Amino acid sequence: MISVQSVIYTYGPDKHLAFPDWEVEQGKHSLILGGSGCGKTTLLHLLAGLRTPTGGIVKTAGQVLSELGGHRMDVFRGKHIGLIFQKPHLLSVLTVEDNLLLAQYMAELPQNKKRIRDVLDVLNLSDRRNAKVYELSQGEAQRIAIARAVLNKPKVILADEPTASLDDDNSEKVLNILEEQANVYNATLVIATHDQRVKSRFPHQLKL
């Protein structure tokens, strides 16, 4: 489901990142490990089609991403890839439901409020459906970001340092939610992290 072959990414004349060949099967869970500056986030962005490799082939959800571009890439990402960033990147002036409706719209999918209610219910967020994002706690906002990532039943879920700013208890909760949601949709889950607390949970790992 994920394949990285001979991938190089160039930031400029003086910085080149070369990534090892790597594959993750459909439905498997994996980590990208390494310290700051090693390229974890860059690789995650390449897997999401947010960046284009300087060389090599990136395949996500069975699609060679370099064959897509612009609007086609945006729609493909919206339908097949769930993204969770370090910060939620929600529109603070909109309600929770409107943020999720926007995710369906961007993927060119029918706007389905029942699906939104179902996802929020699973994540124990039903009572926050009409709340504005700026009214949410940090933990609630992060769970809304997870709801957005799984809303369109993605084939791949990519999470960038989802536990970095969390205490042990909340870190455990977020990891449980990510694993549970990935299992529900048989999605491939990839987490980029330097958090040592996460390592023992995922035996399949790529070290950069």
Secondary structure, DSSP 4 states (H G I P E B T S, - for coil): -EEEEEEEEEEETTEEEE---EEE-TT-EEEEE--TTSSHHHHHHHHHTSS--SEEEEEETTEEGGG--HHHHHHHHHHHEEEE-SS----TTSBHHHHHHHHHHHTT----HHHHHHHHHHTT-GGGTTSBGGGS-HHHHHHHHHHHHHTT--SEEEEESTTTT--HHHHHHHHHHHHHHHHHTT-EEEEEE--HHHHTT-S-EEE-
